[in-house]
């Protein structure tokens, strides 16, 4: 099978995998993202730290998609490095 039908089939398979990951891990995914945000908030007690819920959801999605914790860990580290570079560039 090739052409548009094959692309549609691959897209359908990917969508089914994402739906299965979300339905299987949905509560854990959301709970972990909430804990991630609370953990960041409890360090500084600044309300804007609760927005870390959204990256926590992204990291959870990355884990659900790859089933490999190192992927989201490396992405978290890259985000931290990017933020440090932005802060340094704004301060200089």
MIMAR-195382 format. One record per residue: residue in one letter; chain; x, y, z of N, C-alpha, C, CB in turn. Coordinates in nm, 2 decimals, m for minus. Atoms other than C-alpha are relative to their C-alpha. Glycine has a CB too. Layout:
BEGIN
(A, A, (X, Y, Z), (X, Y, Z), (X, Y, Z), (X, Y, Z)) ...
END
This chain:
BEGIN
(X, A, (0.09, m0.12, 0.00), (0.00, 0.00, 0.00), (0.09, 0.12, 0.00), (m0.10, 0.00, 0.12)) (X, A, (m0.07, m0.12, 0.00), (0.13, 0.34, m0.09), (m0.09, 0.12, m0.03), (0.12, m0.01, m0.11)) (X, A, (0.07, m0.11, 0.03), (0.02, 0.69, m0.14), (m0.09, 0.05, 0.11), (m0.09, m0.02, m0.12)) (X, A, (0.08, m0.06, m0.11), (m0.26, 0.87, 0.05), (m0.06, m0.10, 0.09), (m0.11, 0.09, m0.06)) (X, A, (0.06, 0.11, m0.09), (m0.42, 0.55, 0.18), (0.10, m0.04, 0.10), (m0.05, m0.11, m0.08)) (X, A, (m0.10, 0.05, m0.10), (m0.09, 0.44, 0.34), (0.03, 0.11, 0.10), (0.13, m0.03, m0.08)) (X, A, (m0.03, m0.10, m0.10), (m0.03, 0.78, 0.50), (m0.12, 0.01, 0.10), (0.01, 0.14, m0.08)) (X, A, (0.12, 0.00, m0.09), (m0.39, 0.78, 0.64), (0.01, m0.11, 0.09), (m0.13, 0.00, m0.09)) (X, A, (m0.01, 0.12, m0.09), (m0.33, 0.43, 0.78), (0.10, 0.02, 0.10), (0.03, m0.12, m0.09)) (X, A, (m0.11, m0.03, m0.10), (0.00, 0.54, 0.95), (m0.05, 0.10, 0.10), (0.13, 0.04, m0.08)) (X, A, (0.05, m0.11, m0.09), (m0.17, 0.85, 1.09), (m0.10, m0.06, 0.09), (m0.06, 0.11, m0.08)) (X, A, (0.10, 0.06, m0.09), (m0.46, 0.64, 1.22), (0.07, m0.09, 0.11), (m0.09, m0.09, m0.09)) (X, A, (m0.08, 0.08, m0.10), (m0.21, 0.40, 1.39), (0.06, 0.08, 0.10), (0.10, m0.09, m0.07)) (X, A, (m0.06, m0.09, m0.10), (m0.03, 0.69, 1.55), (m0.10, 0.05, 0.09), (0.08, 0.11, m0.07)) (X, A, (0.10, m0.05, m0.08), (m0.35, 0.84, 1.67), (m0.05, m0.10, 0.10), (m0.12, 0.05, m0.09)) (X, A, (0.05, 0.11, m0.09), (m0.46, 0.50, 1.82), (0.10, m0.02, 0.11), (m0.02, m0.13, m0.08)) (X, A, (m0.10, 0.01, m0.10), (m0.13, 0.48, 2.00), (m0.01, 0.11, 0.11), (0.14, m0.01, m0.06)) (X, A, (0.01, m0.11, m0.09), (m0.16, 0.82, 2.15), (m0.13, m0.01, 0.09), (m0.01, 0.14, m0.08)) (X, A, (0.13, 0.02, m0.07), (m0.53, 0.75, 2.25), (0.02, m0.10, 0.11), (m0.11, m0.03, m0.09)) (X, A, (m0.02, 0.11, m0.10), (m0.42, 0.43, 2.42), (0.09, 0.04, 0.11), (0.06, m0.12, m0.08)) (X, A, (m0.09, m0.05, m0.10), (m0.14, 0.60, 2.60), (m0.07, 0.09, 0.10), (0.12, 0.07, m0.06)) (X, A, (0.07, m0.09, m0.08), (m0.36, 0.87, 2.73), (m0.11, m0.07, 0.08), (m0.07, 0.11, m0.09)) (X, A, (0.10, 0.07, m0.07), (m0.64, 0.64, 2.83), (0.06, m0.09, 0.11), (m0.10, m0.08, m0.09)) (X, A, (m0.06, 0.08, m0.09), (m0.41, 0.40, 3.00), (0.07, 0.07, 0.12), (0.11, m0.09, m0.07)) (X, A, (m0.08, m0.08, m0.10), (m0.20, 0.66, 3.18), (m0.06, 0.13, 0.04), (0.14, 0.02, m0.05)) (X, A, (0.05, m0.14, m0.02), (m0.43, 0.96, 3.19), (0.00, 0.05, 0.14), (m0.14, 0.00, m0.05)) (X, A, (0.01, m0.05, m0.14), (m0.48, 0.99, 3.57), (0.15, 0.01, 0.05), (m0.07, m0.10, 0.09)) (X, A, (m0.14, m0.01, m0.05), (m0.11, 0.92, 3.64), (0.07, 0.11, m0.07), (0.08, m0.14, m0.03)) (X, A, (m0.06, m0.11, 0.07), (m0.01, 1.16, 3.37), (m0.04, 0.14, 0.06), (m0.04, m0.01, m0.15)) (X, A, (0.05, m0.12, m0.06), (m0.22, 1.44, 3.51), (0.05, 0.02, 0.14), (m0.15, 0.01, 0.00)) (X, A, (m0.05, m0.01, m0.14), (m0.12, 1.36, 3.87), (0.14, 0.03, 0.01), (m0.03, m0.13, 0.07)) (X, A, (m0.14, m0.03, 0.00), (0.24, 1.36, 3.79), (0.03, 0.15, m0.04), (0.08, m0.09, m0.10)) (X, A, (m0.02, m0.14, 0.04), (0.21, 1.70, 3.61), (m0.04, 0.09, 0.11), (m0.09, 0.03, m0.12)) (X, A, (0.04, m0.08, m0.12), (0.03, 1.84, 3.92), (0.11, 0.00, 0.10), (m0.13, m0.05, 0.06)) (X, A, (m0.11, 0.01, m0.09), (0.31, 1.71, 4.14), (0.12, 0.08, m0.04), (0.04, m0.15, 0.03)) (X, A, (m0.11, m0.08, 0.06), (0.57, 1.86, 3.91), (m0.02, 0.15, 0.02), (0.01, m0.03, m0.15)) (X, A, (0.03, m0.14, m0.02), (0.40, 2.20, 3.93), (0.01, 0.03, 0.15), (m0.13, 0.04, m0.05)) (X, A, (m0.01, m0.03, m0.15), (0.36, 2.18, 4.31), (0.14, m0.01, 0.05), (m0.09, m0.11, 0.08)) (X, A, (m0.14, 0.01, m0.04), (0.72, 2.07, 4.35), (0.08, 0.13, m0.03), (0.07, m0.11, m0.07)) (X, A, (m0.07, m0.12, 0.04), (0.84, 2.38, 4.16), (m0.06, 0.12, 0.09), (m0.02, 0.03, m0.15)) (X, A, (0.06, m0.10, m0.09), (0.59, 2.60, 4.36), (0.06, 0.00, 0.14), (m0.15, m0.01, 0.00)) (X, A, (m0.05, 0.01, m0.14), (0.71, 2.47, 4.70), (0.14, 0.05, 0.02), (m0.02, m0.14, 0.04)) (X, A, (m0.14, m0.05, m0.01), (1.07, 2.58, 4.62), (0.00, 0.15, 0.02), (0.08, m0.04, m0.12)) (X, A, (m0.01, m0.15, 0.00), (0.99, 2.95, 4.57), (m0.13, 0.06, 0.06), (0.02, 0.05, m0.13)) (X, A, (0.13, m0.05, m0.04), (0.62, 2.99, 4.68), (m0.04, 0.12, m0.09), (0.01, 0.04, 0.15)) (X, A, (0.05, m0.10, 0.10), (0.57, 3.21, 4.37), (m0.11, m0.06, m0.08), (0.12, 0.05, m0.09)) (X, A, (0.11, 0.06, 0.06), (0.23, 3.15, 4.22), (0.02, m0.04, m0.15), (m0.12, 0.09, 0.01)) (X, A, (m0.03, 0.02, 0.14), (0.36, 3.17, 3.86), (0.07, m0.14, m0.03), (0.08, 0.11, m0.06)) (X, A, (m0.06, 0.13, 0.01), (0.55, 2.85, 3.93), (m0.10, m0.12, m0.03), (0.08, m0.04, 0.12)) (X, A, (0.10, 0.10, 0.02), (0.22, 2.66, 3.91), (m0.02, m0.02, m0.15), (m0.13, 0.04, 0.07)) (X, A, (0.01, 0.02, 0.15), (0.23, 2.71, 3.53), (0.09, m0.11, m0.05), (0.04, 0.13, m0.07)) (X, A, (m0.08, 0.12, 0.04), (0.48, 2.43, 3.53), (m0.08, m0.12, m0.02), (0.11, m0.03, 0.11)) (X, A, (0.09, 0.11, 0.03), (0.18, 2.21, 3.50), (0.01, m0.04, m0.15), (m0.15, 0.03, 0.04)) (X, A, (0.01, 0.03, 0.15), (0.19, 2.25, 3.12), (0.13, m0.07, m0.05), (m0.01, 0.14, m0.07)) (X, A, (m0.12, 0.08, 0.04), (0.56, 2.14, 3.08), (m0.01, m0.14, 0.06), (0.13, 0.07, 0.04)) (X, A, (0.02, 0.13, m0.06), (0.47, 1.86, 3.32), (m0.08, m0.09, m0.09), (m0.06, 0.01, 0.14)) (X, A, (0.08, 0.08, 0.09), (0.20, 1.75, 3.08), (0.08, m0.04, m0.12), (m0.13, 0.08, m0.04)) (X, A, (m0.08, 0.03, 0.12), (0.44, 1.77, 2.79), (0.10, m0.11, 0.03), (0.08, 0.13, m0.05)) (X, A, (m0.10, 0.10, m0.03), (0.70, 1.56, 2.97), (m0.07, m0.14, 0.02), (0.07, 0.03, 0.13)) (X, A, (0.08, 0.12, m0.02), (0.43, 1.31, 3.06), (m0.04, m0.06, m0.14), (m0.13, 0.02, 0.08)) (X, A, (0.03, 0.05, 0.14), (0.32, 1.29, 2.69), (0.12, m0.06, m0.06), (m0.05, 0.12, m0.08)) (X, A, (m0.12, 0.05, 0.06), (0.68, 1.24, 2.59), (0.03, m0.14, 0.05), (0.12, 0.09, 0.03)) (X, A, (m0.02, 0.13, m0.06), (0.71, 0.95, 2.83), (m0.10, m0.10, m0.05), (m0.01, 0.00, 0.16)) (X, A, (0.10, 0.09, 0.05), (0.38, 0.80, 2.72), (0.02, m0.04, m0.14), (m0.14, 0.07, 0.02)) (X, A, (m0.02, 0.02, 0.14), (0.48, 0.83, 2.36), (0.12, m0.10, m0.02), (0.02, 0.13, m0.07)) (X, A, (m0.12, 0.07, 0.02), (0.83, 0.68, 2.40), (0.02, m0.12, 0.10), (0.12, 0.09, 0.01)) (X, A, (m0.02, 0.10, m0.11), (0.81, 0.47, 2.72), (0.15, 0.00, 0.04), (m0.05, m0.14, m0.04)) (X, A, (m0.14, m0.01, m0.03), (1.16, 0.60, 2.78), (0.02, 0.13, 0.08), (0.09, 0.00, m0.13)) (X, A, (m0.01, m0.11, m0.09), (1.21, 0.83, 3.08), (0.11, 0.10, m0.04), (0.02, m0.04, 0.14)) (X, A, (m0.11, m0.08, 0.04), (1.54, 0.96, 2.94), (m0.04, 0.11, m0.10), (0.11, m0.08, m0.05)) (X, A, (0.05, m0.10, 0.10), (1.36, 1.14, 2.66), (m0.05, 0.13, 0.06), (m0.10, m0.06, m0.10)) (X, A, (0.05, m0.12, m0.07), (1.17, 1.37, 2.89), (0.10, 0.06, 0.09), (m0.13, m0.04, 0.08)) (X, A, (m0.10, m0.05, m0.09), (1.46, 1.40, 3.13), (0.10, 0.09, m0.08), (0.08, m0.11, 0.06)) (X, A, (m0.09, m0.07, 0.08), (1.69, 1.52, 2.85), (m0.07, 0.13, m0.05), (0.05, m0.08, m0.12)) (X, A, (0.07, m0.12, 0.04), (1.42, 1.76, 2.72), (m0.01, 0.10, 0.11), (m0.14, m0.04, m0.05)) (X, A, (0.00, m0.09, m0.11), (1.38, 1.90, 3.07), (0.13, 0.07, 0.02), (m0.04, m0.08, 0.13)) (X, A, (m0.13, m0.06, m0.01), (1.75, 1.96, 3.09), (0.03, 0.10, m0.11), (0.11, m0.11, m0.01)) (X, A, (m0.01, m0.10, 0.11), (1.75, 2.13, 2.75), (m0.08, 0.12, 0.03), (m0.04, m0.07, m0.13)) (X, A, (0.08, m0.12, m0.04), (1.47, 2.36, 2.87), (0.07, 0.08, 0.10), (m0.14, m0.05, 0.05)) (X, A, (m0.08, m0.07, m0.11), (1.67, 2.45, 3.18), (0.11, 0.07, m0.06), (0.04, m0.10, 0.11)) (X, A, (m0.11, m0.07, 0.06), (1.97, 2.53, 2.97), (m0.04, 0.12, m0.09), (0.08, m0.10, m0.09)) (X, A, (0.05, m0.11, 0.08), (1.77, 2.74, 2.73), (m0.04, 0.12, 0.09), (m0.12, m0.05, m0.08)) (X, A, (0.04, m0.11, m0.09), (1.62, 2.94, 3.02), (0.12, 0.07, 0.06), (m0.09, m0.06, 0.12)) (X, A, (m0.12, m0.06, m0.05), (1.96, 2.99, 3.17), (0.07, 0.09, m0.10), (0.10, m0.11, 0.05)) (X, A, (m0.06, m0.08, 0.10), (2.09, 3.12, 2.84), (m0.08, 0.13, m0.02), (0.01, m0.08, m0.13)) (X, A, (0.08, m0.11, 0.02), (1.79, 3.35, 2.80), (0.02, 0.10, 0.12), (m0.15, m0.04, m0.01)) (X, A, (m0.02, m0.09, m0.11), (1.84, 3.49, 3.15), (0.13, 0.07, m0.01), (m0.01, m0.08, 0.14)) (X, A, (m0.14, m0.06, 0.01), (2.21, 3.55, 3.10), (0.00, 0.10, m0.12), (0.10, m0.11, m0.03)) (X, A, (0.00, m0.09, 0.11), (2.14, 3.72, 2.77), (m0.07, 0.13, 0.03), (m0.05, m0.06, m0.13)) (X, A, (0.08, m0.12, m0.04), (1.88, 3.95, 2.92), (0.08, 0.08, 0.11), (m0.13, m0.04, 0.06)) (X, A, (m0.07, m0.07, m0.11), (2.11, 4.04, 3.22), (0.13, 0.07, m0.05), (0.04, m0.10, 0.11)) (X, A, (m0.12, m0.06, 0.05), (2.41, 4.13, 3.00), (m0.02, 0.11, m0.10), (0.09, m0.11, m0.06)) 
END
